[in-house]
């Protein structure tokens, strides 16, 4: 079973703090999904077997700094932009971290009816796949 963590602080539109750190086995570079648990059971149409709930993943973040009981994470989603240096005819790429969809009121230092802004108290976990 996958351990569940929570967003405990939103630093800004790029960084959040999760209540999991070295004591929880978290390491720098690890990925965590911030999600809302599903509310509708998914059934196999052939067997009728309950396959579980379909969770809504709000964002995937990457762990940058690890402390004993918490970690600082940034949005794993990035955007590449090509830059051209015409003086040397060199093409360069700059990778920019995209903003997380956070609840602005909580900044401290797909599915209908689902709130997709990340808020303090949202759950987080290691990706399942």
Backbone as XML, in Angstrom:
<?xml version="1.0"?>
<chain id="A" units="angstrom">
  <residue number="1" name="UNK">
    <atom name="N" x="0.846" y="-1.189" z="0.000"/>
    <atom name="CA" x="0.000" y="0.000" z="0.000"/>
    <atom name="C" x="0.885" y="1.244" z="0.000"/>
  </residue>
  <residue number="2" name="UNK">
    <atom name="N" x="0.490" y="2.224" z="-0.765"/>
    <atom name="CA" x="1.254" y="3.460" z="-0.931"/>
    <atom name="C" x="0.942" y="4.428" z="0.207"/>
  </residue>
  <residue number="3" name="UNK">
    <atom name="N" x="1.962" y="4.961" z="0.847"/>
    <atom name="CA" x="1.761" y="5.914" z="1.944"/>
    <atom name="C" x="1.222" y="7.233" z="1.401"/>
  </residue>
  <residue number="4" name="UNK">
    <atom name="N" x="0.303" y="7.832" z="2.119"/>
    <atom name="CA" x="-0.339" y="9.078" z="1.720"/>
    <atom name="C" x="0.265" y="10.222" z="2.533"/>
  </residue>
  <residue number="5" name="UNK">
    <atom name="N" x="0.590" y="11.305" z="1.834"/>
    <atom name="CA" x="1.126" y="12.507" z="2.467"/>
    <atom name="C" x="0.197" y="13.673" z="2.158"/>
  </residue>
  <residue number="6" name="UNK">
    <atom name="N" x="0.518" y="14.867" z="2.671"/>
    <atom name="CA" x="-0.311" y="16.046" z="2.422"/>
    <atom name="C" x="0.542" y="17.265" z="2.102"/>
  </residue>
  <residue number="7" name="UNK">
    <atom name="N" x="-0.049" y="18.169" z="1.324"/>
    <atom name="CA" x="0.520" y="19.497" z="1.137"/>
    <atom name="C" x="0.283" y="20.239" z="2.447"/>
  </residue>
  <residue number="8" name="UNK">
    <atom name="N" x="1.347" y="20.755" z="3.061"/>
    <atom name="CA" x="1.205" y="21.459" z="4.341"/>
    <atom name="C" x="1.492" y="22.952" z="4.236"/>
  </residue>
  <residue number="9" name="UNK">
    <atom name="N" x="2.096" y="23.355" z="3.134"/>
    <atom name="CA" x="2.339" y="24.779" z="2.927"/>
    <atom name="C" x="2.548" y="25.024" z="1.444"/>
  </residue>
  <residue number="10" name="UNK">
    <atom name="N" x="2.007" y="26.146" z="0.983"/>
    <atom name="CA" x="2.249" y="26.584" z="-0.391"/>
    <atom name="C" x="3.165" y="27.797" z="-0.304"/>
  </residue>
  <residue number="11" name="UNK">
    <atom name="N" x="4.365" y="27.648" z="-0.822"/>
    <atom name="CA" x="5.342" y="28.734" z="-0.738"/>
    <atom name="C" x="5.020" y="29.816" z="-1.757"/>
  </residue>
  <residue number="12" name="UNK">
    <atom name="N" x="4.782" y="29.407" z="-2.998"/>
    <atom name="CA" x="4.406" y="30.321" z="-4.081"/>
    <atom name="C" x="3.791" y="29.471" z="-5.193"/>
  </residue>
  <residue number="13" name="UNK">
    <atom name="N" x="3.644" y="30.017" z="-6.381"/>
    <atom name="CA" x="2.994" y="29.284" z="-7.466"/>
    <atom name="C" x="3.863" y="28.188" z="-8.065"/>
  </residue>
  <residue number="14" name="UNK">
    <atom name="N" x="5.076" y="28.043" z="-7.576"/>
    <atom name="CA" x="5.982" y="27.028" z="-8.095"/>
    <atom name="C" x="6.354" y="25.962" z="-7.056"/>
  </residue>
  <residue number="15" name="UNK">
    <atom name="N" x="6.319" y="26.318" z="-5.767"/>
    <atom name="CA" x="6.818" y="25.439" z="-4.715"/>
    <atom name="C" x="5.780" y="25.165" z="-3.634"/>
  </residue>
  <residue number="16" name="UNK">
    <atom name="N" x="5.722" y="23.887" z="-3.203"/>
    <atom name="CA" x="4.874" y="23.471" z="-2.090"/>
    <atom name="C" x="5.714" y="22.637" z="-1.127"/>
  </residue>
  <residue number="17" name="UNK">
    <atom name="N" x="5.235" y="22.535" z="0.108"/>
    <atom name="CA" x="5.875" y="21.708" z="1.119"/>
    <atom name="C" x="4.951" y="20.532" z="1.407"/>
  </residue>
  <residue number="18" name="UNK">
    <atom name="N" x="5.518" y="19.327" z="1.398"/>
    <atom name="CA" x="4.780" y="18.087" z="1.664"/>
    <atom name="C" x="5.276" y="17.528" z="2.992"/>
  </residue>
  <residue number="19" name="UNK">
    <atom name="N" x="4.365" y="16.949" z="3.795"/>
    <atom name="CA" x="4.734" y="16.429" z="5.115"/>
    <atom name="C" x="5.373" y="15.039" z="5.030"/>
  </residue>
  <residue number="20" name="UNK">
    <atom name="N" x="6.360" y="14.901" z="4.163"/>
    <atom name="CA" x="7.120" y="13.660" z="4.024"/>
    <atom name="C" x="8.567" y="14.039" z="3.779"/>
  </residue>
  <residue number="21" name="UNK">
    <atom name="N" x="9.458" y="13.391" z="4.505"/>
    <atom name="CA" x="10.872" y="13.698" z="4.348"/>
    <atom name="C" x="11.719" y="12.448" z="4.401"/>
  </residue>
  <residue number="22" name="UNK">
    <atom name="N" x="12.938" y="12.601" z="4.851"/>
    <atom name="CA" x="13.873" y="11.476" z="4.913"/>
    <atom name="C" x="13.333" y="10.341" z="5.777"/>
  </residue>
  <residue number="23" name="UNK">
    <atom name="N" x="12.626" y="10.676" z="6.872"/>
    <atom name="CA" x="12.070" y="9.641" z="7.746"/>
    <atom name="C" x="11.002" y="8.813" z="7.036"/>
  </residue>
  <residue number="24" name="UNK">
    <atom name="N" x="10.423" y="9.350" z="5.975"/>
    <atom name="CA" x="9.396" y="8.636" z="5.201"/>
    <atom name="C" x="9.979" y="7.974" z="3.953"/>
  </residue>
  <residue number="25" name="UNK">
    <atom name="N" x="11.295" y="8.054" z="3.810"/>
    <atom name="CA" x="11.930" y="7.437" z="2.653"/>
    <atom name="C" x="11.926" y="8.299" z="1.405"/>
  </residue>
  <residue number="26" name="UNK">
    <atom name="N" x="11.649" y="9.578" z="1.558"/>
    <atom name="CA" x="11.633" y="10.494" z="0.419"/>
    <atom name="C" x="13.062" y="10.944" z="0.121"/>
  </residue>
  <residue number="27" name="UNK">
    <atom name="N" x="13.399" y="11.042" z="-1.147"/>
    <atom name="CA" x="14.730" y="11.511" z="-1.530"/>
    <atom name="C" x="14.605" y="12.569" z="-2.614"/>
  </residue>
  <residue number="28" name="UNK">
    <atom name="N" x="15.626" y="13.380" z="-2.729"/>
    <atom name="CA" x="15.663" y="14.426" z="-3.738"/>
    <atom name="C" x="15.533" y="13.797" z="-5.122"/>
  </residue>
  <residue number="29" name="UNK">
    <atom name="N" x="14.718" y="14.415" z="-5.969"/>
    <atom name="CA" x="14.488" y="13.897" z="-7.311"/>
    <atom name="C" x="13.289" y="12.980" z="-7.416"/>
  </residue>
  <residue number="30" name="UNK">
    <atom name="N" x="12.695" y="12.599" z="-6.285"/>
    <atom name="CA" x="11.498" y="11.745" z="-6.303"/>
    <atom name="C" x="10.301" y="12.539" z="-6.821"/>
  </residue>
  <residue number="31" name="UNK">
    <atom name="N" x="9.348" y="11.853" z="-7.396"/>
    <atom name="CA" x="8.123" y="12.477" z="-7.885"/>
    <atom name="C" x="6.972" y="12.148" z="-6.940"/>
  </residue>
  <residue number="32" name="UNK">
    <atom name="N" x="6.092" y="13.128" z="-6.722"/>
    <atom name="CA" x="4.877" y="12.945" z="-5.928"/>
    <atom name="C" x="3.701" y="13.484" z="-6.726"/>
  </residue>
  <residue number="33" name="UNK">
    <atom name="N" x="2.579" y="12.785" z="-6.675"/>
    <atom name="CA" x="1.341" y="13.272" z="-7.280"/>
    <atom name="C" x="0.528" y="13.988" z="-6.222"/>
  </residue>
  <residue number="34" name="UNK">
    <atom name="N" x="0.002" y="15.158" z="-6.538"/>
    <atom name="CA" x="-0.963" y="15.847" z="-5.680"/>
    <atom name="C" x="-2.319" y="15.550" z="-6.298"/>
  </residue>
  <residue number="35" name="UNK">
    <atom name="N" x="-3.229" y="14.986" z="-5.508"/>
    <atom name="CA" x="-4.456" y="14.454" z="-6.091"/>
    <atom name="C" x="-5.667" y="14.603" z="-5.185"/>
  </residue>
  <residue number="36" name="UNK">
    <atom name="N" x="-6.818" y="14.393" z="-5.782"/>
    <atom name="CA" x="-8.082" y="14.296" z="-5.060"/>
    <atom name="C" x="-8.576" y="12.864" z="-5.227"/>
  </residue>
  <residue number="37" name="UNK">
    <atom name="N" x="-8.917" y="12.184" z="-4.128"/>
    <atom name="CA" x="-9.393" y="10.805" z="-4.257"/>
    <atom name="C" x="-10.665" y="10.727" z="-5.097"/>
  </residue>
  <residue number="38" name="UNK">
    <atom name="N" x="-10.775" y="9.651" z="-5.853"/>
    <atom name="CA" x="-11.955" y="9.431" z="-6.678"/>
    <atom name="C" x="-13.187" y="9.146" z="-5.840"/>
  </residue>
  <residue number="39" name="UNK">
    <atom name="N" x="-14.340" y="9.404" z="-6.415"/>
    <atom name="CA" x="-15.609" y="9.179" z="-5.709"/>
    <atom name="C" x="-16.507" y="8.203" z="-6.449"/>
  </residue>
  <residue number="40" name="UNK">
    <atom name="N" x="-16.070" y="7.738" z="-7.624"/>
    <atom name="CA" x="-16.882" y="6.832" z="-8.424"/>
    <atom name="C" x="-16.105" y="5.548" z="-8.672"/>
  </residue>
  <residue number="41" name="UNK">
    <atom name="N" x="-16.737" y="4.412" z="-8.388"/>
    <atom name="CA" x="-16.090" y="3.129" z="-8.636"/>
    <atom name="C" x="-16.018" y="2.866" z="-10.136"/>
  </residue>
  <residue number="42" name="UNK">
    <atom name="N" x="-14.893" y="2.303" z="-10.571"/>
    <atom name="CA" x="-14.726" y="1.914" z="-11.964"/>
    <atom name="C" x="-14.872" y="0.395" z="-12.024"/>
  </residue>
  <residue number="43" name="UNK">
    <atom name="N" x="-15.818" y="-0.062" z="-12.851"/>
    <atom name="CA" x="-16.083" y="-1.492" z="-12.976"/>
    <atom name="C" x="-15.607" y="-2.005" z="-14.328"/>
  </residue>
  <residue number="44" name="UNK">
    <atom name="N" x="-15.022" y="-3.213" z="-14.315"/>
    <atom name="CA" x="-14.631" y="-3.869" z="-15.562"/>
    <atom name="C" x="-15.909" y="-4.273" z="-16.296"/>
  </residue>
  <residue number="45" name="UNK">
    <atom name="N" x="-16.098" y="-3.816" z="-17.554"/>
    <atom name="CA" x="-17.347" y="-4.107" z="-18.260"/>
    <atom name="C" x="-17.530" y="-5.593" z="-18.583"/>
  </residue>
  <residue number="46" name="UNK">
    <atom name="N" x="-16.429" y="-6.355" z="-18.637"/>
    <atom name="CA" x="-16.537" y="-7.771" z="-18.966"/>
    <atom name="C" x="-16.790" y="-8.642" z="-17.744"/>
  </residue>
  <residue number="47" name="UNK">
    <atom name="N" x="-16.118" y="-8.314" z="-16.650"/>
    <atom name="CA" x="-16.209" y="-9.177" z="-15.464"/>
    <atom name="C" x="-17.069" y="-8.592" z="-14.357"/>
  </residue>
  <residue number="48" name="UNK">
    <atom name="N" x="-17.321" y="-7.282" z="-14.420"/>
    <atom name="CA" x="-18.059" y="-6.620" z="-13.347"/>
    <atom name="C" x="-17.194" y="-6.360" z="-12.125"/>
  </residue>
  <residue number="49" name="UNK">
    <atom name="N" x="-15.907" y="-6.712" z="-12.204"/>
    <atom name="CA" x="-14.995" y="-6.527" z="-11.078"/>
    <atom name="C" x="-14.795" y="-5.047" z="-10.789"/>
  </residue>
  <residue number="50" name="UNK">
    <atom name="N" x="-14.816" y="-4.702" z="-9.495"/>
    <atom name="CA" x="-14.540" y="-3.337" z="-9.073"/>
    <atom name="C" x="-13.038" y="-3.115" z="-9.191"/>
  </residue>
  <residue number="51" name="UNK">
    <atom name="N" x="-12.638" y="-2.182" z="-10.060"/>
    <atom name="CA" x="-11.226" y="-1.895" z="-10.285"/>
    <atom name="C" x="-10.699" y="-0.812" z="-9.360"/>
  </residue>
  <residue number="52" name="UNK">
    <atom name="N" x="-11.572" y="-0.207" z="-8.577"/>
    <atom name="CA" x="-11.173" y="0.841" z="-7.642"/>
    <atom name="C" x="-11.709" y="2.190" z="-8.063"/>
  </residue>
  <residue number="53" name="UNK">
    <atom name="N" x="-11.163" y="3.205" z="-7.455"/>
    <atom name="CA" x="-11.579" y="4.576" z="-7.726"/>
    <atom name="C" x="-10.611" y="5.238" z="-8.693"/>
  </residue>
  <residue number="54" name="UNK">
    <atom name="N" x="-11.113" y="6.153" z="-9.496"/>
    <atom name="CA" x="-10.291" y="6.909" z="-10.426"/>
    <atom name="C" x="-9.965" y="8.249" z="-9.770"/>
  </residue>
  <residue number="55" name="UNK">
    <atom name="N" x="-8.723" y="8.376" z="-9.267"/>
    <atom name="CA" x="-8.290" y="9.606" z="-8.611"/>
    <atom name="C" x="-8.004" y="10.680" z="-9.650"/>
  </residue>
  <residue number="56" name="UNK">
    <atom name="N" x="-8.158" y="11.949" z="-9.245"/>
    <atom name="CA" x="-7.857" y="13.089" z="-10.112"/>
    <atom name="C" x="-6.508" y="13.654" z="-9.694"/>
  </residue>
  <residue number="57" name="UNK">
    <atom name="N" x="-5.510" y="13.543" z="-10.562"/>
    <atom name="CA" x="-4.174" y="14.068" z="-10.272"/>
    <atom name="C" x="-4.144" y="15.539" z="-10.678"/>
  </residue>
  <residue number="58" name="UNK">
    <atom name="N" x="-3.959" y="16.403" z="-9.689"/>
    <atom name="CA" x="-3.913" y="17.843" z="-9.927"/>
    <atom name="C" x="-2.565" y="18.273" z="-10.494"/>
  </residue>
  <residue number="59" name="UNK">
    <atom name="N" x="-1.498" y="17.648" z="-10.019"/>
    <atom name="CA" x="-0.147" y="17.993" z="-10.479"/>
    <atom name="C" x="0.808" y="16.908" z="-10.028"/>
  </residue>
  <residue number="60" name="UNK">
    <atom name="N" x="1.912" y="16.806" z="-10.727"/>
    <atom name="CA" x="3.027" y="15.974" z="-10.303"/>
    <atom name="C" x="4.166" y="16.931" z="-9.977"/>
  </residue>
  <residue number="61" name="UNK">
    <atom name="N" x="4.741" y="16.740" z="-8.793"/>
    <atom name="CA" x="5.829" y="17.607" z="-8.349"/>
    <atom name="C" x="7.088" y="16.775" z="-8.163"/>
  </residue>
  <residue number="62" name="UNK">
    <atom name="N" x="8.226" y="17.449" z="-8.213"/>
    <atom name="CA" x="9.513" y="16.789" z="-8.010"/>
    <atom name="C" x="10.142" y="17.340" z="-6.734"/>
  </residue>
  <residue number="63" name="UNK">
    <atom name="N" x="10.679" y="16.446" z="-5.923"/>
    <atom name="CA" x="11.278" y="16.824" z="-4.648"/>
    <atom name="C" x="12.622" y="17.489" z="-4.902"/>
  </residue>
  <residue number="64" name="UNK">
    <atom name="N" x="12.792" y="18.703" z="-4.373"/>
    <atom name="CA" x="14.058" y="19.421" z="-4.510"/>
    <atom name="C" x="14.875" y="19.384" z="-3.232"/>
  </residue>
  <residue number="65" name="UNK">
    <atom name="N" x="14.240" y="19.661" z="-2.097"/>
    <atom name="CA" x="14.944" y="19.696" z="-0.812"/>
    <atom name="C" x="14.250" y="18.750" z="0.151"/>
  </residue>
  <residue number="66" name="UNK">
    <atom name="N" x="15.046" y="17.927" z="0.841"/>
    <atom name="CA" x="14.503" y="16.952" z="1.782"/>
    <atom name="C" x="14.986" y="17.273" z="3.183"/>
  </residue>
  <residue number="67" name="UNK">
    <atom name="N" x="14.046" y="17.368" z="4.108"/>
    <atom name="CA" x="14.363" y="17.516" z="5.524"/>
    <atom name="C" x="13.911" y="16.231" z="6.213"/>
  </residue>
  <residue number="68" name="UNK">
    <atom name="N" x="14.030" y="16.166" z="7.528"/>
    <atom name="CA" x="13.673" y="14.941" z="8.235"/>
    <atom name="C" x="12.203" y="14.563" z="8.045"/>
  </residue>
  <residue number="69" name="UNK">
    <atom name="N" x="11.294" y="15.552" z="8.210"/>
    <atom name="CA" x="9.868" y="15.257" z="8.197"/>
    <atom name="C" x="9.097" y="15.965" z="7.095"/>
  </residue>
  <residue number="70" name="UNK">
    <atom name="N" x="9.789" y="16.663" z="6.211"/>
    <atom name="CA" x="9.098" y="17.367" z="5.126"/>
    <atom name="C" x="10.037" y="17.547" z="3.950"/>
  </residue>
  <residue number="71" name="UNK">
    <atom name="N" x="9.440" y="17.919" z="2.826"/>
    <atom name="CA" x="10.239" y="18.180" z="1.630"/>
    <atom name="C" x="9.629" y="19.341" z="0.866"/>
  </residue>
  <residue number="72" name="UNK">
    <atom name="N" x="10.494" y="20.053" z="0.145"/>
    <atom name="CA" x="10.069" y="21.159" z="-0.704"/>
    <atom name="C" x="10.064" y="20.627" z="-2.133"/>
  </residue>
  <residue number="73" name="UNK">
    <atom name="N" x="8.942" y="20.831" z="-2.818"/>
    <atom name="CA" x="8.752" y="20.289" z="-4.162"/>
    <atom name="C" x="8.368" y="21.395" z="-5.123"/>
  </residue>
  <residue number="74" name="UNK">
    <atom name="N" x="8.760" y="21.202" z="-6.393"/>
    <atom name="CA" x="8.342" y="22.144" z="-7.425"/>
    <atom name="C" x="7.599" y="21.386" z="-8.510"/>
  </residue>
  <residue number="75" name="UNK">
    <atom name="N" x="6.846" y="22.121" z="-9.296"/>
    <atom name="CA" x="6.083" y="21.530" z="-10.381"/>
    <atom name="C" x="7.022" y="20.759" z="-11.290"/>
  </residue>
  <residue number="76" name="UNK">
    <atom name="N" x="6.676" y="19.530" z="-11.624"/>
    <atom name="CA" x="7.491" y="18.722" z="-12.529"/>
    <atom name="C" x="7.220" y="19.079" z="-13.983"/>
  </residue>
  <residue number="77" name="UNK">
    <atom name="N" x="6.122" y="19.789" z="-14.233"/>
    <atom name="CA" x="5.780" y="20.156" z="-15.606"/>
    <atom name="C" x="6.608" y="21.369" z="-16.026"/>
  </residue>
  <residue number="78" name="UNK">
    <atom name="N" x="7.261" y="21.235" z="-17.156"/>
    <atom name="CA" x="8.106" y="22.307" z="-17.662"/>
    <atom name="C" x="7.745" y="22.610" z="-19.102"/>
  </residue>
  <residue number="79" name="UNK">
    <atom name="N" x="8.324" y="23.695" z="-19.588"/>
    <atom name="CA" x="8.120" y="24.109" z="-20.974"/>
    <atom name="C" x="9.489" y="24.477" z="-21.540"/>
  </residue>
  <residue number="80" name="UNK">
    <atom name="N" x="9.808" y="23.933" z="-22.694"/>
    <atom name="CA" x="11.074" y="24.261" z="-23.346"/>
    <atom name="C" x="10.868" y="25.403" z="-24.322"/>
  </residue>
  <residue number="81" name="UNK">
    <atom name="N" x="11.776" y="26.357" z="-24.294"/>
    <atom name="CA" x="11.748" y="27.488" z="-25.234"/>
    <atom name="C" x="13.074" y="27.546" z="-25.953"/>
  </residue>
  <residue number="82" name="UNK">
    <atom name="N" x="13.012" y="27.669" z="-27.260"/>
    <atom name="CA" x="14.229" y="27.762" z="-28.059"/>
    <atom name="C" x="14.694" y="29.216" z="-28.100"/>
  </residue>
  <residue number="83" name="UNK">
    <atom name="N" x="15.980" y="29.398" z="-27.863"/>
    <atom name="CA" x="16.607" y="30.711" z="-27.924"/>
    <atom name="C" x="17.662" y="30.667" z="-29.017"/>
  </residue>
  <residue number="84" name="UNK">
    <atom name="N" x="17.769" y="31.719" z="-29.762"/>
    <atom name="CA" x="18.741" y="31.771" z="-30.844"/>
    <atom name="C" x="19.766" y="32.864" z="-30.564"/>
  </residue>
  <residue number="85" name="UNK">
    <atom name="N" x="21.022" y="32.508" z="-30.656"/>
    <atom name="CA" x="22.111" y="33.466" z="-30.524"/>
    <atom name="C" x="22.633" y="33.720" z="-31.929"/>
  </residue>
  <residue number="86" name="UNK">
    <atom name="N" x="22.153" y="34.800" z="-32.533"/>
    <atom name="CA" x="22.477" y="35.070" z="-33.935"/>
    <atom name="C" x="23.943" y="35.438" z="-34.151"/>
  </residue>
  <residue number="87" name="UNK">
    <atom name="N" x="24.628" y="35.873" z="-33.085"/>
    <atom name="CA" x="26.042" y="36.222" z="-33.245"/>
    <atom name="C" x="26.912" y="34.983" z="-33.457"/>
  </residue>
  <residue number="88" name="UNK">
    <atom name="N" x="26.457" y="33.836" z="-32.924"/>
    <atom name="CA" x="27.259" y="32.617" z="-33.084"/>
    <atom name="C" x="26.468" y="31.501" z="-33.776"/>
  </residue>
  <residue number="89" name="UNK">
    <atom name="N" x="25.270" y="31.803" z="-34.232"/>
    <atom name="CA" x="24.401" y="30.855" z="-34.925"/>
    <atom name="C" x="24.241" y="29.569" z="-34.095"/>
  </residue>
  <residue number="90" name="UNK">
    <atom name="N" x="23.990" y="29.743" z="-32.809"/>
    <atom name="CA" x="23.789" y="28.610" z="-31.909"/>
    <atom name="C" x="22.355" y="28.624" z="-31.420"/>
  </residue>
  <residue number="91" name="UNK">
    <atom name="N" x="21.737" y="27.475" z="-31.478"/>
    <atom name="CA" x="20.383" y="27.346" z="-30.947"/>
    <atom name="C" x="20.494" y="26.783" z="-29.535"/>
  </residue>
  <residue number="92" name="UNK">
    <atom name="N" x="19.832" y="27.420" z="-28.601"/>
    <atom name="CA" x="19.829" y="26.968" z="-27.213"/>
    <atom name="C" x="18.401" y="26.752" z="-26.771"/>
  </residue>
  <residue number="93" name="UNK">
    <atom name="N" x="18.243" y="25.908" z="-25.786"/>
    <atom name="CA" x="16.918" y="25.652" z="-25.226"/>
    <atom name="C" x="16.935" y="26.008" z="-23.753"/>
  </residue>
  <residue number="94" name="UNK">
    <atom name="N" x="15.940" y="26.748" z="-23.324"/>
    <atom name="CA" x="15.773" y="27.079" z="-21.911"/>
    <atom name="C" x="14.530" y="26.339" z="-21.412"/>
  </residue>
  <residue number="95" name="UNK">
    <atom name="N" x="14.690" y="25.622" z="-20.317"/>
    <atom name="CA" x="13.567" y="24.911" z="-19.725"/>
    <atom name="C" x="13.010" y="25.748" z="-18.588"/>
  </residue>
  <residue number="96" name="UNK">
    <atom name="N" x="11.726" y="26.007" z="-18.638"/>
    <atom name="CA" x="11.064" y="26.838" z="-17.635"/>
    <atom name="C" x="10.068" y="25.972" z="-16.865"/>
  </residue>
  <residue number="97" name="UNK">
    <atom name="N" x="10.127" y="26.046" z="-15.532"/>
    <atom name="CA" x="9.142" y="25.364" z="-14.706"/>
    <atom name="C" x="7.829" y="26.120" z="-14.804"/>
  </residue>
  <residue number="98" name="UNK">
    <atom name="N" x="6.747" y="25.404" z="-15.055"/>
    <atom name="CA" x="5.436" y="26.039" z="-15.148"/>
    <atom name="C" x="4.845" y="26.245" z="-13.765"/>
  </residue>
  <residue number="99" name="UNK">
    <atom name="N" x="3.936" y="27.194" z="-13.643"/>
    <atom name="CA" x="3.266" y="27.464" z="-12.367"/>
    <atom name="C" x="2.338" y="26.314" z="-12.011"/>
  </residue>
  <residue number="100" name="UNK">
    <atom name="N" x="2.227" y="26.041" z="-10.714"/>
    <atom name="CA" x="1.216" y="25.126" z="-10.209"/>
    <atom name="C" x="-0.100" y="25.887" z="-10.106"/>
  </residue>
  <residue number="101" name="UNK">
    <atom name="N" x="-1.209" y="25.214" z="-10.251"/>
    <atom name="CA" x="-2.514" y="25.852" z="-10.059"/>
    <atom name="C" x="-2.826" y="25.815" z="-8.572"/>
  </residue>
  <residue number="102" name="UNK">
    <atom name="N" x="-2.389" y="26.830" z="-7.867"/>
    <atom name="CA" x="-2.567" y="26.863" z="-6.415"/>
    <atom name="C" x="-3.684" y="27.819" z="-6.025"/>
  </residue>
  <residue number="103" name="UNK">
    <atom name="N" x="-4.226" y="27.599" z="-4.846"/>
    <atom name="CA" x="-5.204" y="28.513" z="-4.284"/>
    <atom name="C" x="-4.435" y="29.728" z="-3.770"/>
  </residue>
  <residue number="104" name="UNK">
    <atom name="N" x="-4.629" y="30.880" z="-4.380"/>
    <atom name="CA" x="-3.866" y="32.081" z="-4.011"/>
    <atom name="C" x="-4.007" y="32.433" z="-2.539"/>
  </residue>
  <residue number="105" name="UNK">
    <atom name="N" x="-5.149" y="32.132" z="-1.932"/>
    <atom name="CA" x="-5.362" y="32.447" z="-0.518"/>
    <atom name="C" x="-4.451" y="31.619" z="0.386"/>
  </residue>
  <residue number="106" name="UNK">
    <atom name="N" x="-3.958" y="30.468" z="-0.112"/>
    <atom name="CA" x="-3.135" y="29.585" z="0.703"/>
    <atom name="C" x="-1.633" y="29.822" z="0.524"/>
  </residue>
  <residue number="107" name="UNK">
    <atom name="N" x="-1.246" y="30.762" z="-0.323"/>
    <atom name="CA" x="0.181" y="31.031" z="-0.514"/>
    <atom name="C" x="0.734" y="31.695" z="0.738"/>
  </residue>
  <residue number="108" name="UNK">
    <atom name="N" x="1.779" y="31.101" z="1.316"/>
    <atom name="CA" x="2.442" y="31.610" z="2.519"/>
    <atom name="C" x="3.911" y="31.742" z="2.199"/>
  </residue>
  <residue number="109" name="UNK">
    <atom name="N" x="4.544" y="32.578" z="2.027"/>
    <atom name="CA" x="6.011" y="32.574" z="1.794"/>
    <atom name="C" x="6.110" y="31.645" z="0.537"/>
  </residue>
  <residue number="110" name="UNK">
    <atom name="N" x="-10.323" y="18.500" z="-16.010"/>
    <atom name="CA" x="-10.750" y="17.279" z="-16.303"/>
    <atom name="C" x="-12.028" y="16.749" z="-15.809"/>
  </residue>
  <residue number="111" name="UNK">
    <atom name="N" x="-12.099" y="16.877" z="-14.264"/>
    <atom name="CA" x="-13.336" y="16.184" z="-13.851"/>
    <atom name="C" x="-14.344" y="17.225" z="-13.413"/>
  </residue>
  <residue number="112" name="UNK">
    <atom name="N" x="-15.555" y="17.111" z="-13.849"/>
    <atom name="CA" x="-16.599" y="18.070" z="-13.499"/>
    <atom name="C" x="-16.783" y="18.077" z="-11.988"/>
  </residue>
  <residue number="113" name="UNK">
    <atom name="N" x="-16.845" y="19.273" z="-11.422"/>
    <atom name="CA" x="-17.102" y="19.413" z="-9.997"/>
    <atom name="C" x="-15.874" y="19.220" z="-9.120"/>
  </residue>
  <residue number="114" name="UNK">
    <atom name="N" x="-14.720" y="18.944" z="-9.706"/>
    <atom name="CA" x="-13.492" y="18.763" z="-8.931"/>
    <atom name="C" x="-12.747" y="20.086" z="-8.882"/>
  </residue>
  <residue number="115" name="UNK">
    <atom name="N" x="-12.386" y="20.513" z="-7.679"/>
    <atom name="CA" x="-11.577" y="21.721" z="-7.506"/>
    <atom name="C" x="-10.157" y="21.363" z="-7.910"/>
  </residue>
  <residue number="116" name="UNK">
    <atom name="N" x="-9.635" y="21.991" z="-8.980"/>
    <atom name="CA" x="-8.307" y="21.597" z="-9.442"/>
    <atom name="C" x="-7.195" y="22.519" z="-8.979"/>
  </residue>
  <residue number="117" name="UNK">
    <atom name="N" x="-7.500" y="23.531" z="-8.159"/>
    <atom name="CA" x="-6.457" y="24.355" z="-7.555"/>
    <atom name="C" x="-5.913" y="23.627" z="-6.338"/>
  </residue>
  <residue number="118" name="UNK">
    <atom name="N" x="-4.601" y="23.590" z="-6.203"/>
    <atom name="CA" x="-3.969" y="22.919" z="-5.084"/>
    <atom name="C" x="-4.163" y="23.760" z="-3.833"/>
  </residue>
  <residue number="119" name="UNK">
    <atom name="N" x="-4.578" y="23.084" z="-2.733"/>
    <atom name="CA" x="-4.837" y="23.767" z="-1.469"/>
    <atom name="C" x="-4.096" y="23.061" z="-0.348"/>
  </residue>
  <residue number="120" name="UNK">
    <atom name="N" x="-3.851" y="23.779" z="0.740"/>
    <atom name="CA" x="-3.288" y="23.167" z="1.937"/>
    <atom name="C" x="-4.220" y="22.047" z="2.369"/>
  </residue>
  <residue number="121" name="UNK">
    <atom name="N" x="-3.677" y="20.898" z="2.673"/>
    <atom name="CA" x="-4.469" y="19.749" z="3.074"/>
    <atom name="C" x="-4.663" y="18.748" z="1.944"/>
  </residue>
  <residue number="122" name="UNK">
    <atom name="N" x="-4.343" y="19.127" z="0.680"/>
    <atom name="CA" x="-4.437" y="18.178" z="-0.419"/>
    <atom name="C" x="-3.481" y="17.020" z="-0.169"/>
  </residue>
  <residue number="123" name="UNK">
    <atom name="N" x="-3.829" y="15.863" z="-0.664"/>
    <atom name="CA" x="-3.037" y="14.656" z="-0.460"/>
    <atom name="C" x="-1.919" y="14.567" z="-1.500"/>
  </residue>
  <residue number="124" name="UNK">
    <atom name="N" x="-0.861" y="13.840" z="-1.168"/>
    <atom name="CA" x="0.242" y="13.613" z="-2.093"/>
    <atom name="C" x="0.775" y="12.203" z="-1.871"/>
  </residue>
  <residue number="125" name="UNK">
    <atom name="N" x="1.357" y="11.605" z="-2.918"/>
    <atom name="CA" x="1.896" y="10.256" z="-2.846"/>
    <atom name="C" x="2.925" y="10.056" z="-3.944"/>
  </residue>
  <residue number="126" name="UNK">
    <atom name="N" x="3.690" y="9.004" z="-3.832"/>
    <atom name="CA" x="4.566" y="8.630" z="-4.933"/>
    <atom name="C" x="3.677" y="8.166" z="-6.088"/>
  </residue>
  <residue number="127" name="UNK">
    <atom name="N" x="4.035" y="8.499" z="-7.327"/>
    <atom name="CA" x="3.224" y="8.021" z="-8.453"/>
    <atom name="C" x="3.122" y="6.504" z="-8.448"/>
  </residue>
  <residue number="128" name="UNK">
    <atom name="N" x="1.982" y="5.995" z="-8.856"/>
    <atom name="CA" x="1.738" y="4.553" z="-8.819"/>
    <atom name="C" x="2.400" y="3.835" z="-9.985"/>
  </residue>
  <residue number="129" name="UNK">
    <atom name="N" x="2.655" y="4.561" z="-11.071"/>
    <atom name="CA" x="3.197" y="3.878" z="-12.255"/>
    <atom name="C" x="4.601" y="4.214" z="-12.569"/>
  </residue>
</chain>
